[in-house]
């Protein structure tokens, strides 16, 4: 069944998020913090593994620089955050009401920030990387979606921690997974024909750099506008197609 992998991956994110909401309050803050840090370290390692696979670092470097400039001009991060804010207001409008602030009252800006951060971080972590592309090609073929089953399992466990840390915002990344992976699956056959081996290598290297950026953000080492890096994943294979010999 075409698209089965996307459905499975979406479901694992939702289930993991619900589990995280249920058990989140029982997990001490220090435990949640260190688990997120471990995820950040693993994310750095995965990104580095993909990045060093390049045959010529010039392609992912130039591709990501040009892509980042395009992302900044288009304001992709700002638009994605705006989606997160809009979702937060629909799901928990009470959190955005400033009136009645007093002892024990919630800080609306802090609530908004936590929701948006969970949504944006989880969305980018789950939608950037080689498994997203390879899984879409496999999912489009109608074969058993092994890539998305493996990815979905990992995403589900990570969503438990993200939901416990950031709240319900992390669960809404499931919608992003469904839209992005579903769209890639629809064009998966054509994507497989479009990308040759060299283009895939440099695309995955560029994706590795983006994943490293996610890890740096999770570890709070830097504040990188991750979504603005996404055009680089399109620019890099185009550069390979034009200039690689």
Rosetta blueprint (number, residue, H / E / L):
1 X L
2 X L
3 X L
4 X H
5 X H
6 X H
7 X H
8 X H
9 X H
10 X H
11 X H
12 X H
13 X H
14 X H
15 X H
16 X H
17 X H
18 X H
19 X H
20 X H
21 X H
22 X H
23 X H
24 X H
25 X L
26 X L
27 X L
28 X L
29 X H
30 X H
31 X H
32 X H
33 X H
34 X H
35 X H
36 X H
37 X H
38 X H
39 X H
40 X H
41 X H
42 X H
43 X H
44 X H
45 X H
46 X H
47 X H
48 X H
49 X H
50 X H
51 X H
52 X L
53 X L
54 X L
55 X L
56 X L
57 X H
58 X H
59 X H
60 X H
61 X H
62 X H
63 X H
64 X H
65 X H
66 X H
67 X H
68 X H
69 X H
70 X H
71 X H
72 X H
73 X H
74 X H
75 X L
76 X H
77 X H
78 X H
79 X H
80 X H
81 X H
82 X H
83 X H
84 X H
85 X H
86 X H
87 X H
88 X H
89 X H
90 X H
91 X H
92 X L
93 X H
94 X H
95 X H
96 X H
97 X L
98 X L
99 X L
100 X L
101 X L
102 X L
103 X L
104 X L
105 X L
106 X L
107 X L
108 X H
109 X H
110 X H
111 X H
112 X H
113 X H
114 X H
115 X H
116 X H
117 X H
118 X H
119 X H
120 X H
121 X H
122 X H
123 X H
124 X H
125 X H
126 X H
127 X H
128 X L
129 X L
130 X H
131 X H
132 X H
133 X H
134 X H
135 X H
136 X H
137 X H
138 X H
139 X H
140 X H
141 X H
142 X L
143 X L
144 X L
145 X L
146 X H
147 X H
148 X H
149 X H
150 X H
151 X H
152 X H
153 X H
154 X H
155 X H
156 X H
157 X H
158 X H
159 X H
160 X H
161 X H
162 X H
163 X H
164 X H
165 X H
166 X H
167 X L
168 X H
169 X H
170 X H
171 X L
172 X L
173 X H
174 X H
175 X H
176 X H
177 X H
178 X H
179 X H
180 X H
181 X H
182 X H
183 X H
184 X H
185 X H
186 X H
187 X L
188 X H
189 X H
190 X H
191 X H
192 X H
193 X H
194 X H
195 X L
196 X L
197 X H
198 X H
199 X H
200 X H
201 X H
202 X H
203 X H
204 X H
205 X H
206 X H
207 X H
208 X H
209 X H
210 X H
211 X H
212 X H
213 X H
214 X H
215 X H
216 X H
217 X H
218 X H
219 X L
220 X L
221 X L
222 X L
223 X L
224 X L
225 X L
226 X H
227 X H
228 X H
229 X H
230 X L
231 X L
232 X H
233 X H
234 X H
235 X H
236 X H
237 X H
238 X H
239 X H
240 X H
241 X H
242 X H
243 X H
244 X L
245 X L
